[in-house]
Amino acid sequence: MSIDLSKIKKVFFIGIGGIGISALAQMFMRRGVEVSGVNDEEGKTLDVLRSAGIKVEMLSDYKKLPEADLYVYSDAWLYRGPEIIERARATGRPTLSYFETLGEIGKNYKVIAISGTHGKTTTTAMVADVMIEAGLDPTVLVGSFVKKFNSNFRQGNSEYLVVEADEFNRHMLLFHPFIGVVTNIEADHLDCYKDLADIKSAFGTFISQSEHKILDYKKYLEKVPKLSVPGAHNRMNAAASLAVAAVLGIKEEIAQKALSQFAGTWRRLEKRGKTSERTIIYDDYAHHPTEIQASLQALRELYPSGSKKLTVLFQPHLYSRTKALFNDFAKSFKGADKVFLLPIYFAREDKDESISSEKLAEAILLEGEDVQAFASFELAENHIKGLKFGQNDVFVTMGAGEAYRVADQIFKFS
């Protein structure tokens, strides 16, 4: 569906609290559009939206779909609130997903779309920082809060739009980018792809739709400056950013300066603080075996084995992913001294009795790791409260779900 965005005066967002869709809501508001939405849980994104003057209604208080020129929904709400999306469609007004809407907006920009299995968020944020440093003034939508501009959205005043192009449900194919980046390709989202070959085919289509294509950027690794964010994976993200800078004609020294000052993003190996006992608390979004390994390797760069005890509280994300990559997950916790598992975050799926965190814990144990699974958040919190953490401990919440909430409940840190 093609829409005339200039005629849109009022937009209602279904699932407005999502990290991507909340950025889009801010973009419409900055255009002078009346914006409102519904969400089912509180969170940092809603705080940002409300502070910007956007009306947010909680699902528990929601009664009637308001009139709007455009309805935009989060894909998660095809499962969380399908009846609201159906009511929106029944109005006859345009009703688009977040990525469909972003694809329409992208038609008016030179889009720099960052796709790939891993590293999309950090690379998008790095590219944004480099372009800002170079004076290109991009508009940016990213799946995290970027520390440089303390938001998941930045309004620019140029022809450039930098976006994170997710591969779930082939969303990246909604863009025809000026620059298309594929950071890497691995098996994931096997609930909507047949196999790795199908995934590679989809990324191939994405690249074919891109005017400038960035696939192999290893030659830029030697030009990556010393970063403040650790890990080989972040050096690869920085190399991809340098490749984008080269296409844009940004001077190498300007790009390197921006990357050397890159401070990271929310929930990407984010150091949240220290407790009064000087235990260091991190939160990380890793939810794929490769990402877990990369994050643990990065942490061990900072805290070599023997210097700090590393405890990981991990929440698997999706039954389908945990099942499809089960053996890889079992082998991915090398480097951790202790692993705790929360119940699987089911998100858009029905419960699958054939897979569980308890079964994953058994497999991790066979790999020689110290691991324990919990049947509920409450049980995990009560157990962890009874442990004594001190100055020689690093505690990491990990996963794309809500593991970080456990640290919020247990620790006081600054």
Backbone hydrogen bonds in HBPLUS format (Angstrom, degrees):
<---DONOR---> <-ACCEPTOR-->    atom                        ^
c    i                          cat <-CA-CA->   ^        H-A-AA   ^      H-
h    n   atom  resd res      DA  || num        DHA   H-A  angle D-A-AA Bond
n    s   type  num  typ     dist DA aas  dist angle  dist       angle   num
A0007-LYS N   A0004-ASP O   3.08 MM   3  5.81 161.1  2.12 119.1 124.6     1
A0008-ILE N   A0005-LEU O   3.17 MM   3  5.27 163.2  2.20 106.5 111.6     2
A0034-GLU N   A0009-LYS O   2.94 MM  25  6.13 167.2  1.96 148.3 144.6     3
A0069-ASP N   A0010-LYS O   2.84 MM  59  5.32 148.4  1.94 134.7 144.4     4
A0070-LEU N   A0010-LYS O   3.30 MM  60  6.69 138.6  2.49 153.6 160.8     5
A0011-VAL N   A0034-GLU O   2.88 MM  23  6.30 161.8  1.92 168.3 173.9     6
A0036-SER N   A0011-VAL O   3.18 MM  25  6.63 148.4  2.29 157.7 166.4     7
A0012-PHE N   A0070-LEU O   3.07 MM  58  6.56 158.1  2.12 159.8 166.4     8
A0072-VAL N   A0012-PHE O   3.03 MM  60  6.38 161.6  2.07 150.7 155.8     9
A0013-PHE N   A0036-SER O   2.88 MM  23  6.29 159.5  1.92 142.6 148.2    10
A0038-VAL N   A0013-PHE O   2.95 MM  25  6.46 149.6  2.04 166.1 175.9    11
A0014-ILE N   A0072-VAL O   2.72 MM  58  6.07 163.3  1.75 155.9 161.8    12
A0074-SER N   A0014-ILE O   2.93 MM  60  6.28 153.6  2.00 177.7 173.5    13
A0015-GLY N   A0038-VAL O   2.87 MM  23  5.68 149.1  1.96 148.8 157.8    14
A0018-GLY N   A0015-GLY O   3.30 MM   3  6.22 175.1  2.31 129.5 129.7    15
A0016-ILE N   A0038-VAL O   3.09 MM  22  5.91 149.1  2.19 143.3 146.8    16
A0022-SER N   A0018-GLY O   2.92 MM   4  5.69 151.5  2.01 146.2 152.1    17
A0023-ALA N   A0020-GLY O   3.06 MM   3  5.36 130.1  2.32 102.8 115.6    18
A0024-LEU N   A0020-GLY O   3.23 MM   4  6.66 150.3  2.33 144.6 152.9    19
A0025-ALA N   A0021-ILE O   2.96 MM   4  6.25 149.2  2.06 143.9 152.1    20
A0026-GLN N   A0022-SER O   3.19 MM   4  6.45 152.0  2.28 138.2 144.4    21
A0027-MET N   A0023-ALA O   3.03 MM   4  6.35 146.2  2.14 141.9 151.7    22
A0028-PHE N   A0024-LEU O   3.02 MM   4  6.37 158.3  2.07 154.4 158.1    23
A0029-MET N   A0025-ALA O   3.04 MM   4  6.27 160.5  2.08 147.6 153.3    24
A0030-ARG N   A0026-GLN O   2.95 MM   4  6.16 155.2  2.01 147.5 153.4    25
A0031-ARG N   A0028-PHE O   2.96 MM   3  5.05 140.3  2.12  99.4 111.7    26
A0033-VAL N   A0028-PHE O   3.17 MM   5  5.51 160.0  2.21 150.3 145.1    27
A0032-GLY N   A0029-MET O   2.93 MM   3  5.22 160.0  1.97 112.2 116.5    28
A0037-GLY N   A0055-LYS O   3.10 MM  18  6.64 136.8  2.29 151.9 163.4    29
A0057-GLU N   A0037-GLY O   2.85 MM  20  6.20 169.3  1.86 156.7 159.3    30
A0039-ASN N   A0057-GLU O   3.01 MM  18  6.49 146.9  2.12 154.4 162.2    31
A0059-LEU N   A0039-ASN O   2.68 MM  20  5.59 140.7  1.84 152.4 155.9    32
A0046-LEU N   A0043-GLY O   3.17 MM   3  5.56 124.0  2.50 105.2 117.9    33
A0047-ASP N   A0043-GLY O   3.28 MM   4  6.67 152.1  2.36 148.7 156.6    34
A0048-VAL N   A0044-LYS O   3.16 MM   4  6.50 155.1  2.22 149.6 155.4    35
A0049-LEU N   A0045-THR O   2.99 MM   4  6.30 160.4  2.03 149.2 154.4    36
A0050-ARG N   A0046-LEU O   2.89 MM   4  6.01 169.7  1.90 153.9 156.6    37
A0051-SER N   A0047-ASP O   3.02 MM   4  6.12 155.7  2.08 143.0 150.0    38
A0052-ALA N   A0048-VAL O   3.14 MM   4  6.35 129.9  2.41 137.4 149.9    39
A0052-ALA N   A0049-LEU O   3.05 MM   3  5.11 134.4  2.26  96.7 109.7    40
A0054-ILE N   A0049-LEU O   3.02 MM   5  5.36 163.2  2.05 148.7 143.8    41
A0053-GLY N   A0050-ARG O   2.91 MM   3  5.02 157.6  1.96 105.2 112.3    42
A0061-ASP N   A0058-MET O   2.85 MM   3  5.39 147.9  1.95 114.8 124.6    43
A0062-TYR N   A0058-MET O   3.00 MM   4  6.12 117.3  2.41 141.6 157.8    44
A0062-TYR N   A0059-LEU O   3.14 MM   3  4.82 146.6  2.26  93.9 104.0    45
A0071-TYR N   A0094-PRO O   2.93 MM  23  6.28 165.8  1.95 158.3 163.0    46
A0096-LEU N   A0071-TYR O   2.87 MM  25  6.34 150.2  1.96 169.2 166.4    47
A0073-TYR N   A0096-LEU O   2.94 MM  23  6.40 152.6  2.02 146.4 155.3    48
A0098-TYR N   A0073-TYR O   2.95 MM  25  5.81 126.9  2.24 161.3 154.2    49
A0077-TRP N   A0074-SER O   2.89 MM   3  5.47 149.6  1.98 115.2 124.1    50
A0078-LEU N   A0075-ASP O   3.03 MM   3  5.54 166.4  2.05 115.4 119.5    51
A0079-TYR N   A0076-ALA O   3.14 MM   3  5.77 159.6  2.19 110.4 116.7    52
A0080-ARG N   A0076-ALA O   3.02 MM   4  6.21 153.8  2.09 134.7 143.0    53
A0081-GLY N   A0077-TRP O   3.00 MM   4  4.81 151.9  2.08 109.1 117.9    54
A0084-ILE N   A0081-GLY O   3.07 MM   3  5.64 138.4  2.25 114.5 124.5    55
A0086-GLU N   A0082-PRO O   2.96 MM   4  6.22 155.5  2.02 149.0 156.1    56
A0087-ARG N   A0083-GLU O   3.02 MM   4  6.20 150.2  2.11 138.0 145.5    57
A0088-ALA N   A0084-ILE O   3.00 MM   4  6.27 151.7  2.08 144.3 152.1    58
A0089-ARG N   A0085-ILE O   2.95 MM   4  6.26 159.9  1.99 150.4 155.4    59
A0090-ALA N   A0086-GLU O   2.93 MM   4  6.11 146.6  2.04 142.7 152.1    60
A0091-THR N   A0088-ALA O   3.13 MM   3  5.47 150.9  2.22 105.6 114.1    61
A0092-GLY N   A0089-ARG O   3.11 MM   3  5.70 157.7  2.16 114.1 120.5    62
A0101-THR N   A0097-SER O   2.97 MM   4  6.19 161.3  2.01 154.3 158.8    63
A0102-LEU N   A0098-TYR O   2.93 MM   4  6.20 159.6  1.98 149.3 155.5    64
A0103-GLY N   A0099-PHE O   2.83 MM   4  5.92 148.4  1.93 141.6 150.1    65
A0104-GLU N   A0100-GLU O   3.10 MM   4  6.42 146.2  2.22 141.0 149.1    66
A0104-GLU N   A0101-THR O   3.09 MM   3  5.12 119.9  2.47  94.8 109.4    67
A0105-ILE N   A0101-THR O   2.99 MM   4  6.34 161.1  2.02 152.8 157.7    68
A0106-GLY N   A0102-LEU O   2.87 MM   4  6.02 150.9  1.96 144.2 152.5    69
A0107-LYS N   A0104-GLU O   3.19 MM   3  5.54 152.4  2.27 106.3 114.1    70
A0108-ASN N   A0105-ILE O   3.08 MM   3  5.95 169.3  2.09 125.1 128.5    71
A0109-TYR N   A0106-GLY O   3.10 MM   3  5.22 167.1  2.12 113.9 114.8    72
A0110-LYS N   A0159-GLU O   2.72 MM  49  5.76 172.3  1.72 166.7 167.8    73
A0161-LEU N   A0110-LYS O   3.08 MM  51  6.09 158.0  2.13 139.3 139.1    74
A0178-PHE N   A0111-VAL O   2.78 MM  67  5.19 142.3  1.93 133.9 146.6    75
A0179-ILE N   A0111-VAL O   3.10 MM  68  6.54 162.5  2.13 153.0 155.6    76
A0112-ILE N   A0161-LEU O   2.78 MM  49  6.08 164.2  1.81 157.9 160.0    77
A0163-VAL N   A0112-ILE O   3.00 MM  51  6.32 162.6  2.03 152.9 156.9    78
A0113-ALA N   A0179-ILE O   2.95 MM  66  6.35 149.2  2.04 168.7 175.7    79
A0181-VAL N   A0113-ALA O   2.96 MM  68  6.21 165.2  1.98 172.6 171.2    80
A0114-ILE N   A0163-VAL O   2.97 MM  49  6.32 168.7  1.98 160.6 163.5    81
A0165-ALA N   A0114-ILE O   2.84 MM  51  5.46 161.3  1.88 132.3 137.9    82
A0115-SER N   A0181-VAL O   2.74 MM  66  5.70 161.1  1.77 149.6 155.7    83
A0183-THR N   A0115-SER O   2.88 MM  68  6.30 164.6  1.90 142.7 142.8    84
A0117-THR N   A0184-ASN O   2.97 MM  67  5.79 160.6  2.01 134.7 140.2    85
A0123-THR N   A0119-GLY O   2.97 MM   4  5.90 161.3  2.01 151.0 157.2    86
A0124-THR N   A0120-LYS O   2.85 MM   4  5.94 160.1  1.89 151.8 157.6    87
A0125-ALA N   A0121-THR O   2.98 MM   4  6.23 160.3  2.01 151.2 156.4    88
A0126-MET N   A0122-THR O   2.82 MM   4  6.06 156.1  1.88 149.3 156.5    89
A0127-VAL N   A0123-THR O   2.86 MM   4  6.03 165.8  1.88 154.3 157.6    90
A0128-ALA N   A0124-THR O   2.98 MM   4  6.18 156.5  2.04 144.7 151.5    91
A0129-ASP N   A0125-ALA O   2.97 MM   4  6.24 159.3  2.01 148.6 153.6    92
A0130-VAL N   A0126-MET O   2.94 MM   4  6.21 160.9  1.98 153.9 158.9    93
A0131-MET N   A0127-VAL O   2.95 MM   4  6.15 163.5  1.98 153.1 157.3    94
A0132-ILE N   A0128-ALA O   2.89 MM   4  6.09 156.1  1.95 151.8 158.7    95
A0133-GLU N   A0129-ASP O   2.94 MM   4  6.11 163.8  1.97 148.9 153.5    96
A0134-ALA N   A0130-VAL O   2.99 MM   4  6.21 141.6  2.14 140.7 151.5    97
A0136-LEU N   A0131-MET O   2.89 MM   5  5.26 157.9  1.94 162.6 157.2    98
A0135-GLY N   A0132-ILE O   3.00 MM   3  5.11 158.7  2.04 106.0 112.7    99
A0139-THR N   A0160-TYR O   3.04 MM  21  6.30 173.7  2.04 150.4 150.5   100
A0162-VAL N   A0139-THR O   2.84 MM  23  6.25 164.4  1.87 163.2 166.8   101
A0140-VAL N   A0154-ARG O   2.84 MM  14  4.94 157.3  1.89 140.6 147.4   102
A0154-ARG N   A0140-VAL O   2.95 MM  14  4.94 151.8  2.03 141.7 144.4   103
A0141-LEU N   A0162-VAL O   3.02 MM  21  6.41 161.9  2.06 170.0 175.7   104
A0142-VAL N   A0152-ASN O   3.08 MM  10  5.20 164.2  2.10 147.1 148.8   105
A0266-TRP N   A0145-PHE O   2.93 MM 121  5.10 152.0  2.01 138.3 147.5   106
A0146-VAL N   A0151-SER O   2.86 MM   5  5.54 162.2  1.89 138.9 133.2   107
A0150-ASN N   A0146-VAL O   2.54 MM   4  5.24 112.0  1.99 148.3 169.4   108
A0147-LYS N   A0264-GLY O   3.27 MM 117  6.10 169.1  2.28 154.5 156.0   109
A0172-MET N   A0166-ASP O   2.94 MM   6  5.51 117.0  2.35 149.8 157.5   110
A0170-ARG N   A0167-GLU O   2.86 MM   3  4.81 146.8  1.97 135.1 127.3   111
A0171-HIS N   A0168-PHE O   3.11 MM   3  5.97 152.5  2.19 125.2 129.5   112
A0173-LEU N   A0170-ARG O   3.06 MM   3  5.75 159.0  2.10 119.1 125.1   113
A0174-LEU N   A0171-HIS O   3.02 MM   3  5.76 167.7  2.03 124.9 127.3   114
A0175-PHE N   A0172-MET O   3.25 MM   3  5.88 163.4  2.28 115.8 118.6   115
A0211-GLU N   A0177-PRO O   2.92 MM  34  6.34 165.3  1.94 157.1 159.4   116
A0212-HIS N   A0178-PHE O   2.87 MM  34  5.95 134.7  2.08 130.8 145.1   117
A0180-GLY N   A0212-HIS O   2.84 MM  32  6.19 166.5  1.86 172.5 172.5   118
A0214-ILE N   A0180-GLY O   2.88 MM  34  6.14 155.4  1.94 169.7 168.6   119
A0182-VAL N   A0214-ILE O   3.00 MM  32  6.37 161.9  2.03 174.9 174.8   120
A0192-CYS N   A0189-HIS O   2.99 MM   3  5.84 169.8  2.00 122.2 125.6   121
A0198-ASP N   A0195-ASP O   3.11 MM   3  5.30 122.3  2.46 100.5 114.2   122
A0199-ILE N   A0195-ASP O   3.13 MM   4  6.52 150.9  2.22 147.1 155.5   123
A0200-LYS N   A0196-LEU O   2.87 MM   4  6.18 163.2  1.90 156.7 160.5   124
A0201-SER N   A0197-ALA O   2.97 MM   4  6.15 150.7  2.06 142.0 150.1   125
A0202-ALA N   A0198-ASP O   3.07 MM   4  6.34 152.8  2.15 143.6 150.0   126
A0203-PHE N   A0199-ILE O   3.04 MM   4  6.39 161.4  2.07 154.8 159.4   127
A0204-GLY N   A0200-LYS O   2.87 MM   4  6.04 145.8  1.98 141.8 152.2   128
A0205-THR N   A0201-SER O   3.00 MM   4  6.34 146.8  2.12 144.4 152.3   129
A0206-PHE N   A0202-ALA O   3.03 MM   4  6.38 157.9  2.08 147.2 153.1   130
A0207-ILE N   A0203-PHE O   2.94 MM   4  6.21 162.4  1.97 152.0 155.5   131
A0208-SER N   A0204-GLY O   2.97 MM   4  6.17 150.0  2.06 141.1 149.8   132
A0209-GLN N   A0205-THR O   3.10 MM   4  6.37 130.0  2.36 142.6 155.0   133
A0209-GLN N   A0206-PHE O   3.11 MM   3  5.25 138.4  2.30  98.7 110.4   134
A0210-SER N   A0207-ILE O   3.02 MM   3  5.11 159.9  2.06 106.4 112.6   135
A0220-TYR N   A0217-TYR O   3.05 MM   3  5.77 161.5  2.09 119.2 125.0   136
A0221-LEU N   A0218-LYS O   2.95 MM   3  5.37 163.6  1.97 116.0 121.5   137
A0223-LYS N   A0220-TYR O   2.93 MM   3  5.26 150.5  2.02 109.3 118.9   138
A0224-VAL N   A0221-LEU O   3.13 MM   3  5.32 165.3  2.15 108.6 113.2   139
A0234-ASN N   A0231-GLY O   3.19 MM   3  5.40 127.2  2.48  99.0 111.2   140
A0235-ARG N   A0231-GLY O   3.27 MM   4  6.67 144.1  2.41 141.2 151.1   141
A0236-MET N   A0232-ALA O   3.03 MM   4  6.38 146.1  2.15 144.9 154.0   142
A0237-ASN N   A0233-HIS O   2.96 MM   4  6.29 151.7  2.04 141.2 149.3   143
A0238-ALA N   A0234-ASN O   2.92 MM   4  6.10 153.1  1.99 140.7 147.6   144
A0239-ALA N   A0235-ARG O   2.97 MM   4  6.20 146.4  2.09 137.5 146.6   145
A0240-ALA N   A0236-MET O   2.99 MM   4  6.32 156.8  2.05 152.0 157.1   146
A0241-SER N   A0237-ASN O   3.07 MM   4  6.35 147.7  2.18 140.9 150.0   147
A0242-LEU N   A0238-ALA O   2.93 MM   4  6.28 147.6  2.03 146.2 154.8   148
A0243-ALA N   A0239-ALA O   3.03 MM   4  6.36 144.9  2.15 143.4 153.0   149
A0244-VAL N   A0240-ALA O   3.10 MM   4  6.48 149.4  2.20 143.7 151.2   150
A0245-ALA N   A0241-SER O   2.94 MM   4  6.23 159.5  1.98 147.4 153.3   151
A0246-ALA N   A0242-LEU O   2.95 MM   4  6.19 148.5  2.05 143.2 150.9   152
A0247-VAL N   A0243-ALA O   3.21 MM   4  6.55 154.5  2.28 144.0 149.5   153
A0248-LEU N   A0244-VAL O   3.04 MM   4  6.35 152.9  2.12 151.0 158.9   154
A0250-ILE N   A0245-ALA O   2.92 MM   5  5.10 160.7  1.96 154.6 151.6   155
A0249-GLY N   A0246-ALA O   3.14 MM   3  5.06 152.6  2.21  97.9 106.3   156
A0254-ILE N   A0251-LYS O   3.05 MM   3  5.41 130.0  2.30 106.9 119.9   157
A0255-ALA N   A0251-LYS O   3.14 MM   4  6.51 161.6  2.17 157.1 162.2   158
A0256-GLN N   A0252-GLU O   2.88 MM   4  6.08 161.5  1.92 153.7 159.3   159
A0257-LYS N   A0253-GLU O   3.05 MM   4  6.08 151.4  2.13 133.3 140.6   160
A0258-ALA N   A0254-ILE O   3.10 MM   4  6.38 162.4  2.14 149.4 153.2   161
A0259-LEU N   A0255-ALA O   3.02 MM   4  6.26 160.4  2.06 150.9 156.3   162
A0260-SER N   A0256-GLN O   2.91 MM   4  6.05 154.1  1.98 148.2 155.2   163
A0261-GLN N   A0257-LYS O   3.22 MM   4  6.41 134.2  2.44 140.2 151.2   164
A0261-GLN N   A0258-ALA O   3.22 MM   3  5.26 135.0  2.44  95.3 107.3   165
A0262-PHE N   A0259-LEU O   3.13 MM   3  4.93 157.7  2.18  98.4 105.3   166
A0268-ARG N   A0265-THR O   3.43 MM   3  5.75 162.5  2.47 125.0 122.7   167
A0285-TYR N   A0267-ARG O   2.76 MM  18  5.53 111.8  2.22 155.7 163.4   168
A0270-GLU N   A0283-ASP O   2.78 MM  13  5.25 143.3  1.91 173.1 164.0   169
A0283-ASP N   A0270-GLU O   2.89 MM  13  5.25 147.1  2.00 141.4 152.2   170
A0272-ARG N   A0281-ILE O   2.80 MM   9  5.52 143.5  1.94 144.1 155.3   171
A0281-ILE N   A0273-GLY O   2.89 MM   8  5.52 172.6  1.90 164.6 164.0   172
A0414-SER N   A0274-LYS O   2.96 MM 140  5.60 151.7  2.04 145.0 146.3   173
A0275-THR N   A0279-THR O   2.97 MM   4  5.27 150.4  2.06 140.2 149.5   174
A0278-ARG N   A0275-THR O   2.81 MM   3  4.92 157.3  1.86 109.8 114.6   175
A0280-ILE N   A0393-ASP O   3.16 MM 113  6.53 160.3  2.20 154.5 151.1   176
A0395-PHE N   A0280-ILE O   2.83 MM 115  6.21 164.5  1.86 169.5 174.7   177
A0282-TYR N   A0395-PHE O   2.92 MM 113  6.28 162.6  1.95 156.2 159.6   178
A0397-THR N   A0282-TYR O   3.08 MM 115  6.40 164.4  2.10 145.1 144.4   179
A0284-ASP N   A0397-THR O   2.86 MM 113  6.24 146.9  1.97 151.6 162.6   180
A0399-GLY N   A0284-ASP O   2.99 MM 115  6.46 140.6  2.15 138.1 150.4   181
A0291-GLU N   A0288-HIS O   2.91 MM   3  5.20 117.6  2.31 107.7 123.7   182
A0292-ILE N   A0288-HIS O   2.94 MM   4  6.25 158.3  1.99 161.6 168.9   183
A0293-GLN N   A0289-PRO O   3.02 MM   4  6.26 167.9  2.03 154.6 157.0   184
A0294-ALA N   A0290-THR O   2.97 MM   4  6.17 155.8  2.03 143.5 150.6   185
A0295-SER N   A0291-GLU O   2.90 MM   4  6.10 158.1  1.95 150.6 156.0   186
A0296-LEU N   A0292-ILE O   2.94 MM   4  6.16 161.9  1.98 154.2 159.2   187
A0297-GLN N   A0293-GLN O   2.92 MM   4  6.07 155.7  1.98 146.4 153.4   188
A0298-ALA N   A0294-ALA O   2.97 MM   4  6.17 152.9  2.04 141.9 149.4   189
A0299-LEU N   A0295-SER O   2.91 MM   4  6.17 156.1  1.97 147.9 154.2   190
A0300-ARG N   A0296-LEU O   2.94 MM   4  6.15 151.0  2.03 144.2 152.0   191
A0301-GLU N   A0297-GLN O   3.03 MM   4  6.35 124.9  2.35 136.1 150.3   192
A0301-GLU N   A0298-ALA O   3.11 MM   3  5.06 136.4  2.31  93.5 106.0   193
A0302-LEU N   A0298-ALA O   3.32 MM   4  6.74 146.9  2.44 141.1 148.5   194
A0302-LEU N   A0299-LEU O   3.07 MM   3  5.16 119.9  2.44  94.8 109.1   195
A0303-TYR N   A0299-LEU O   2.70 MM   4  5.92 155.3  1.76 149.2 158.0   196
A0307-SER N   A0304-PRO O   2.88 MM   3  5.60 162.1  1.92 142.4 147.8   197
A0309-LYS N   A0392-ASN O   2.72 MM  83  6.11 165.9  1.74 164.4 165.8   198
A0394-VAL N   A0309-LYS O   2.85 MM  85  6.08 156.0  1.91 167.6 163.3   199
A0337-ASP N   A0310-LEU O   2.83 MM  27  5.23 149.5  1.92 142.4 152.3   200
A0338-LYS N   A0310-LEU O   3.27 MM  28  6.63 148.3  2.38 151.6 149.9   201
A0311-THR N   A0394-VAL O   2.92 MM  83  6.23 171.2  1.93 172.0 174.4   202
A0396-VAL N   A0311-THR O   2.85 MM  85  6.17 164.9  1.87 166.0 171.2   203
A0312-VAL N   A0338-LYS O   2.89 MM  26  6.27 165.7  1.91 157.9 160.5   204
A0340-PHE N   A0312-VAL O   2.76 MM  28  6.11 165.3  1.78 165.7 169.2   205
A0313-LEU N   A0396-VAL O   2.79 MM  83  6.12 167.6  1.80 164.2 166.8   206
A0398-MET N   A0313-LEU O   2.84 MM  85  5.99 152.4  1.92 162.3 157.2   207
A0314-PHE N   A0340-PHE O   2.81 MM  26  6.17 161.7  1.84 170.2 164.2   208
A0342-LEU N   A0314-PHE O   2.91 MM  28  6.19 158.7  1.96 149.2 153.4   209
A0315-GLN N   A0398-MET O   3.03 MM  83  6.48 153.4  2.10 156.8 163.5   210
A0345-TYR N   A0316-PRO O   2.84 MM  29  6.12 174.5  1.84 160.5 159.1   211
A0318-LEU N   A0345-TYR O   2.75 MM  27  5.58 157.2  1.80 148.5 156.2   212
A0322-THR N   A0318-LEU O   3.15 MM   4  6.23 165.8  2.17 142.1 146.6   213
A0323-LYS N   A0319-TYR O   2.88 MM   4  5.99 154.3  1.95 150.2 157.3   214
A0324-ALA N   A0320-SER O   2.90 MM   4  5.99 165.1  1.93 148.9 153.5   215
A0325-LEU N   A0321-ARG O   2.97 MM   4  5.95 157.3  2.02 151.7 156.6   216
A0328-ASP N   A0325-LEU O   3.07 MM   3  5.34 118.3  2.47 104.7 120.1   217
A0329-PHE N   A0325-LEU O   2.88 MM   4  6.15 158.5  1.93 161.1 168.3   218
A0330-ALA N   A0326-PHE O   3.01 MM   4  6.30 157.2  2.06 152.0 158.2   219
A0331-LYS N   A0328-ASP O   3.16 MM   3  5.30 134.2  2.38  98.8 110.6   220
A0332-SER N   A0329-PHE O   3.10 MM   3  5.11 167.1  2.11 110.0 113.9   221
A0336-ALA N   A0333-PHE O   3.13 MM   3  5.82 166.7  2.15 138.6 140.7   222
A0339-VAL N   A0370-ASP O   2.83 MM  31  6.13 152.3  1.91 157.4 165.9   223
A0372-GLN N   A0339-VAL O   2.95 MM  33  6.46 140.1  2.11 151.3 163.9   224
A0341-LEU N   A0372-GLN O   2.88 MM  31  6.25 151.8  1.96 147.5 152.0   225
A0374-PHE N   A0341-LEU O   2.93 MM  33  6.14 150.3  2.02 160.7 166.2   226
A0349-GLU N   A0346-PHE O   2.88 MM   3  5.34 158.6  1.92 132.7 139.8   227
A0355-ILE N   A0352-ASP O   3.23 MM   3  6.03 172.8  2.24 124.0 125.7   228
A0360-LEU N   A0356-SER O   3.11 MM   4  6.42 153.5  2.19 142.1 149.7   229
A0361-ALA N   A0357-SER O   2.82 MM   4  6.02 151.2  1.90 145.5 153.5   230
A0362-GLU N   A0358-GLU O   3.14 MM   4  6.44 149.8  2.24 141.9 148.8   231
A0363-ALA N   A0359-LYS O   3.22 MM   4  6.55 152.6  2.30 142.3 148.9   232
A0364-ILE N   A0360-LEU O   2.89 MM   4  6.20 156.1  1.95 153.0 160.1   233
A0365-LEU N   A0361-ALA O   2.87 MM   4  6.03 155.2  1.93 148.1 155.0   234
A0366-LEU N   A0362-GLU O   3.17 MM   4  6.44 146.1  2.29 139.1 147.0   235
A0367-GLU N   A0364-ILE O   2.97 MM   3  5.11 140.8  2.12  99.9 112.0   236
A0369-GLU N   A0364-ILE O   3.40 MM   5  5.95 164.5  2.43 144.9 142.1   237
A0368-GLY N   A0365-LEU O   2.90 MM   3  5.22 157.2  1.96 111.8 116.2   238
A0380-ALA N   A0376-SER O   3.22 MM   4  6.46 157.4  2.28 142.0 148.1   239
A0381-GLU N   A0377-PHE O   2.82 MM   4  6.07 164.6  1.85 157.5 161.8   240
A0382-ASN N   A0378-GLU O   2.93 MM   4  6.12 166.3  1.95 153.3 156.7   241
A0383-HIS N   A0379-LEU O   3.06 MM   4  6.19 157.3  2.11 144.0 150.0   242
A0384-ILE N   A0380-ALA O   2.94 MM   4  6.10 171.1  1.95 157.2 159.8   243
A0385-LYS N   A0381-GLU O   2.89 MM   4  5.99 152.7  1.97 149.5 157.1   244
A0386-GLY N   A0383-HIS O   3.07 MM   3  5.39 134.6  2.28 102.3 114.2   245
A0387-LEU N   A0384-ILE O   3.07 MM   3  5.26 160.6  2.11 107.5 113.7   246
A0393-ASP N   A0390-GLY O   3.14 MM   3  5.56 154.7  2.20 121.4 121.3   247
A0405-ARG N   A0402-GLU O   3.04 MM   3  5.66 154.3  2.11 116.8 123.8   248
A0406-VAL N   A0403-ALA O   2.96 MM   3  5.70 151.6  2.04 120.6 127.7   249
A0408-ASP N   A0404-TYR O   3.18 MM   4  6.55 152.4  2.26 144.1 152.2   250
A0409-GLN N   A0405-ARG O   3.04 MM   4  6.29 143.4  2.18 140.8 149.4   251
A0409-GLN N   A0406-VAL O   3.08 MM   3  5.11 122.1  2.43  94.7 109.1   252
A0410-ILE N   A0406-VAL O   2.97 MM   4  6.18 150.9  2.05 151.5 159.7   253
A0411-PHE N   A0407-ALA O   2.94 MM   4  5.52 159.5  1.98 143.0 149.5   254
